[in-house]
């Protein structure tokens, strides 16, 4: 009788140990499964699919800090293209200026008003003049806030009889707005913008 009780007690201990092992194994498996699922969901959320020409192209979400130099340079480049690209059409000039002024503070508006008061835009329209700007390089100092930039480019003033090429160097600071919009997709604002150099390089006859 005692031997049977001992066997029953031993069997009970074995069953209890086995059950504990099974429960622990199940818990570990569940935790691992949940962790794996969260990782998969997180990676999936970082993927973006763009449709172009009927084809899906996979893109990846990235931290703003990883792309800050690229975005800052593009913001500066787009601003200068909008501000300095002119055609002999009043509505086109106003449209370009409106887009440019969304990207900068009052320092850009001041330069625009100065040129307007001097009759520069009227002379562009009356003289059938077109103006373009080409970026050579943009230097950034991202170690400080706001970000300092210096823009180097060439300005082309296209007249009916000749093309005037001018050197263009400007500088300013980029303040991070932390928010983006349709009018300001990079979320930067150019501050204390100033022209350092703008002199004639050559005149090309047409």
C-alpha positions in Angstrom: 0.0 0.0 0.0 2.8 2.4 0.9 4.6 1.5 -2.3 1.5 2.4 -4.3 1.2 5.8 -2.5 4.9 6.5 -3.2 4.4 5.7 -6.9 1.3 7.9 -7.0 3.2 10.8 -5.3 6.1 10.4 -7.7 3.8 10.3 -10.7 2.0 13.4 -9.4 5.4 15.2 -9.1 6.4 14.2 -12.6 3.0 15.4 -14.0 3.3 18.6 -12.1 6.9 19.2 -13.4 5.9 18.3 -16.9 2.9 20.7 -16.7 5.1 23.5 -15.5 7.5 22.9 -18.3 4.7 22.9 -20.9 3.2 26.1 -19.4 6.6 27.9 -19.4 7.3 26.7 -23.0 3.8 28.0 -24.1 4.5 31.4 -22.4 7.9 31.7 -24.1 6.4 30.7 -27.5 3.5 33.3 -27.1 5.9 36.1 -26.1 8.2 35.3 -29.0 5.2 35.2 -31.4 3.9 38.6 -30.2 7.4 40.1 -30.5 7.8 38.8 -34.0 4.4 40.0 -35.1 5.1 43.5 -33.7 8.4 43.6 -35.6 6.7 42.5 -38.8 4.0 45.2 -38.3 6.6 47.9 -37.6 8.6 47.0 -40.7 5.4 46.9 -42.8 4.4 50.4 -41.6 7.8 51.7 -42.8 7.1 50.6 -46.3 5.3 52.9 -48.8 4.2 51.8 -52.2 4.1 54.4 -55.0 2.2 53.8 -58.2 3.9 55.2 -61.3 3.1 54.3 -64.8 0.9 51.5 -63.6 3.7 49.9 -61.5 4.0 49.7 -57.8 7.4 50.9 -56.5 8.4 50.2 -52.9 9.7 53.1 -50.8 10.8 53.2 -47.2 10.0 55.7 -44.5 13.1 57.4 -43.0 14.0 59.5 -40.1 14.0 63.2 -40.9 17.6 63.5 -39.4 18.8 61.0 -42.0 17.7 63.3 -44.9 18.0 66.7 -43.4 20.9 67.8 -45.7 19.1 66.6 -48.8 15.8 68.3 -47.8 17.6 71.5 -46.7 19.5 71.8 -50.0 16.3 71.1 -52.1 14.5 73.8 -50.1 17.2 76.4 -50.8 17.4 75.3 -54.5 13.6 75.5 -55.0 13.4 78.9 -53.3 16.0 80.4 -55.6 14.4 78.8 -58.7 11.1 80.3 -57.8 12.5 83.7 -56.9 14.8 84.2 -59.8 12.9 82.5 -62.6 11.0 85.2 -64.5 9.2 85.5 -67.8 7.6 88.5 -69.5 4.2 87.7 -68.0 2.9 89.4 -64.9 0.8 86.5 -63.7 3.7 84.0 -64.0 6.0 86.4 -62.0 3.4 86.8 -59.3 2.8 83.0 -59.1 6.5 82.3 -58.8 7.0 85.0 -56.2 4.1 83.7 -54.1 5.5 80.2 -54.1 9.0 81.6 -53.2 7.7 83.8 -50.3 6.0 80.8 -48.7 9.6 79.4 -48.2 11.2 82.4 -46.6 10.6 85.1 -44.1 10.3 88.9 -44.5 13.9 89.2 -45.7 12.9 87.8 -49.1 9.7 89.9 -49.2 11.9 93.0 -48.6 14.1 92.1 -51.6 11.1 91.5 -53.8 9.5 94.9 -52.8 12.8 96.6 -53.5 13.0 95.2 -57.0 9.4 96.0 -57.6 9.8 99.6 -56.5 12.8 100.0 -58.8 10.6 98.8 -61.8 12.7 95.7 -62.4 9.6 93.4 -63.1 8.0 96.1 -65.4 11.2 96.2 -67.4 11.2 92.4 -67.7 7.7 92.4 -69.1 8.1 95.4 -71.4 11.5 94.2 -72.7 10.4 90.5 -73.3 13.1 89.4 -71.0 13.3 85.9 -69.5 15.4 85.0 -66.4 16.7 81.7 -65.2 19.0 80.5 -62.4 21.2 77.5 -62.3 22.5 76.1 -59.0 26.3 75.3 -58.8 26.4 74.3 -55.2 24.9 74.8 -51.8 27.0 74.7 -48.6 25.3 73.8 -45.3 26.3 74.0 -41.7 23.9 71.5 -40.0 25.8 71.4 -36.7 24.1 74.6 -35.5 20.4 75.7 -35.4 19.2 77.4 -37.4 21.1 75.8 -40.3 23.4 78.2 -42.1 23.5 78.0 -45.9 25.4 79.6 -48.8 24.1 79.3 -52.3 26.3 79.5 -55.4 24.7 79.8 -58.8 24.6 81.4 -62.2 21.8 83.8 -63.3 20.9 84.1 -67.0 19.0 87.1 -68.2 17.8 86.3 -71.7 17.0 89.3 -73.9 15.9 89.3 -77.6 19.5 90.2 -78.7 21.8 88.7 -76.0 22.1 86.5 -72.9 23.7 88.1 -69.9 25.3 85.6 -67.4 25.7 86.8 -63.8 27.4 85.3 -60.8 25.0 84.8 -57.9 25.9 84.1 -54.2 23.4 84.4 -51.4 23.4 83.3 -47.8 20.8 82.8 -45.0 19.6 80.5 -42.3 17.1 77.6 -42.3 14.7 77.3 -39.4 13.0 73.9 -38.9 9.3 74.5 -38.6 8.6 70.9 -37.6 5.5 71.0 -39.8 5.0 70.5 -43.6 2.3 71.8 -45.9 1.5 71.9 -49.6 3.1 75.3 -49.8 6.2 74.3 -47.8 6.7 70.5 -48.3 10.2 70.5 -46.6 9.1 72.3 -43.4 11.9 74.8 -43.4 11.8 78.6 -43.4 14.6 80.7 -44.9 15.6 83.6 -42.5 18.0 86.6 -42.9 18.4 86.0 -46.6 20.9 88.3 -48.3 22.7 88.5 -51.6 26.4 88.5 -51.2 27.5 88.8 -54.8 25.7 89.4 -58.1 28.0 90.6 -60.9 28.2 90.2 -64.7 30.3 87.3 -66.0 29.8 87.4 -69.7 27.4 88.5 -72.5 26.5 86.1 -75.2 25.1 87.5 -78.5 22.1 85.7 -79.9 
